[in-house]
Amino acid sequence: RWPRCRILLRVPRAVLWLLRFPPQAACNIHTEAEARGVRRQRIIFTDVADKAAYIARSTVANLFLDTPLCNGHTTGTDCLWAGVPVLTTCFRHMSSRVAASLCHAVGCGDLVAADLHEYEDMAVALATDATRYYEVRERLWRNRMTHPLFNTRLWVREWEEALCDAWDIHARGESPRSFDSRPVHEDPQVSAEVAEANARDEARRREARQQQAAAHGALKAGGALA
């Protein structure tokens, strides 16, 4: 069922956008797609790009179809930051569960399908139901700035909490073991401190952008006068 291009067959106007890596794979994928009734023009390959261009061009995609066997890790995170919903499902091993964690951490746990059958149906629904799709995309765009996934300062606080817990276990002479750290993000005081620090950072970045824009404007004006 999985390699039959069923999503592309069920959404006739959709295209599949892939990275040309390795280049030799493009011909094989086109051949396999055509054997399953999908024209090769509907599978588009682009080359590796630098980070800024890669993030920028990702914004034109509508939906990131995650690969369940080995999820998108950095790629999935980058696409979520670009505002592109990531559709995924979980298997049992760690590398097949990363994208589900990313989706939950950005408040989009409804993008985690229960199995491959639901994955296919959800992909088709998001591709054909504009109201449903834009609700998800707009929610993701808002959540990027408010949920834990991209809140680096909060992540650092939680990591420090875990390190302190691990040290306490060692200091008590106990053997290493698995443990759950205190959910720092649920602490109102910590959340307030982190939000305040993030707001200060954003204000500094905004001021720096304004100063840069003013400097560019002055240079342009000087060039025009000269």
N, C-alpha and C positions, 0 to 999 in steps of 0.2 A: 504493500500500500504506500509506504513512505516514498520510494523513489519514482513515483508515477506522475509527477508534476500535477497533482490533483488541484492544488490551489490555483495554479496558472490556468488550468482548464476550466475551473469554476468561476474565475474572474477574467473574462476574455480581454479586458482592456489593461490588465496589469502587466508590468514588466518586472523581471528579477534583476537586481543590480548587484554585481559581484566584483570582488577585487581580483585583478589579473595577477594571481600569485599561486602557483607558478604559471608563467605564460602558456606552458604546454597544456594546461588543463582546459583552457578555453575551448579548443577544438573538440576535445572529448565531451565536454558538457554540452556544447551545441549539438553534437551528433546524437547524444543520448536524449536530449530534449526533443529533437525532431523525430526520433523513433517513437516518442510518446505523444506526438501530435502537437507539439509546441514549436512555432517558428523560431528560428535562431535569432531573428531581430528582436524578440521579446526578452532575450537574456543579454544584458549589457555589462561589459567589463570596463573598468577604469584602472589606471595604474596607481601605485603607491604615491602619496603626496605628503608634503610636510604637514606638521600638526595643525597649523592654523588653517591651511587650505582644506585639510581633511575634515576638520570640525565644521567649517563654513559650508562645504558642499554637502555634508550629511544632513543639513537642515532641509534640503529639498526632498529627501526621502519621506515617504508616508508611514512606513511600518518596517521595523527591524524584525525579521524572522530569525529567531535564535536557532542555533543548531543544538538539539538536545543532548547528543552524546558528549560533546565538549562545548560548553557555553561560551558566549562572548564574555570576556572578562574586562580588559581595558576597552575593547571595542564597544561592548555593551554600555559601559559607563560613559564613554565619549558620546554615543548616540543619545543616551538619556539626557546628557548635558545639552546636546544640540536640540532637545525637545522632540525627539523621535520616539514614539512608544515602542517598547521592546516586548515582543510576544515570546513566551518561553514555556517549557514544561520540564518536569524533574524526572531524573532516573535516581538510582541509589547512590552513586559515587559523587564525590565532592565536586569534580569539574563539571558535572551535569546539574548542579544545584546553585551555582554562583549567580546566574541571572535572576533566579527567583528571589534570592536575597536582595539583589539590587532593586528589583521592582518593589518589594515590600518596604525597603528603606526609603523609597521616594514616594510612598503612598499610592502605589499602583499595583497592589497585590492581585487585583482582578485580571491582570495580564498574564497570570501564571495558570496555564491550562492543566487540567487533571491528568490528561493522557494525550496521545497523538491524535486521536479522533476529535477530541474537543479542541485541540490546537488548530487543526485544519478548519473546523467550523468557525472558530473565533477569528482566524485570519480572513476568511471569506466575509464574515459579518462586518469586521472593521473596514474591509475594502469596499463594501457595498452599502453600508448604512452610515451616511455622512453625519447624521446627528450623533450617533453613538461614537463615531470616530473622533469628532471634534471635541466632544465632552472629555474624552480621555486625553487628547493632546493638550487641551487648554489646562486641564488639571495637572498634567505633568509639568507644563511650563511654569505654573504657579508654584508647585511643590518643590521644584529644584532649589528655590531660595529659602524654603522653610523646613524641609524635612532632613533627617540625619544624613542621607547619602552624601551630600556635598557640603556638609557642615564640618569642615576639617577641624576647627577648634573643639567642637563637641567630641569628635572622634578621638582627639588627643586626650581629652579629659577622661574618656572611658578607657582608653588604653593605659593611661597612668593609673587609674583605679585598679585595673586588672594586674598591673605590675606590682602595685602595693599589696594586693591580696596574695599574689604568688610569694612575695617576700615574707609576709606574715606567716604563711604556711611553713616556709623554710626556717624562719626564726624560731618557730615553736618546735622544731625538730621533727616535723611530720614528713612523711614520704610524699613525693610529687603525686599529684592527682588532678583530675579534671574538676573544675568548679565554675559556678556562675557568678560573675561580678555583680555588684550593685548596679541596677539600671540607672546610670547617671542622668540619662536624658529625661527621666521621670522626676528628677529633683527640681522643684520650682526655682530654688535659689541658683542652682547651677545653670539651668536653662536661661534665667534672667541675666546672669553674668555673661554667659556666652553670647546671648542676643545683643547685649550692650556692646561687647567687644567687637562683634561682627558689624554692628552699626557704625562704630567708630572707624573700622577699616574701610567700610563702604564710603563713608564721608570723605576719608582721605583719598580714596581712589577717584571719587567724583571731583574733588578739588584738583587733583593732579591732571585729570582729563580736561577740566576747564582751563587750567593754566597752559596745558599743551595746545589746546585749540586757540587760545589767545595769542600764544607765541607764533603759531602758524599763520594766524591772521595778520599779525604785525609784520611777519616776513613777507607775506604776499603783498601787503600794502606798500612796504618799502620797495619791493621789486617793481611795483606798478609806478611808484613815484620816480624811481630811478630811470 
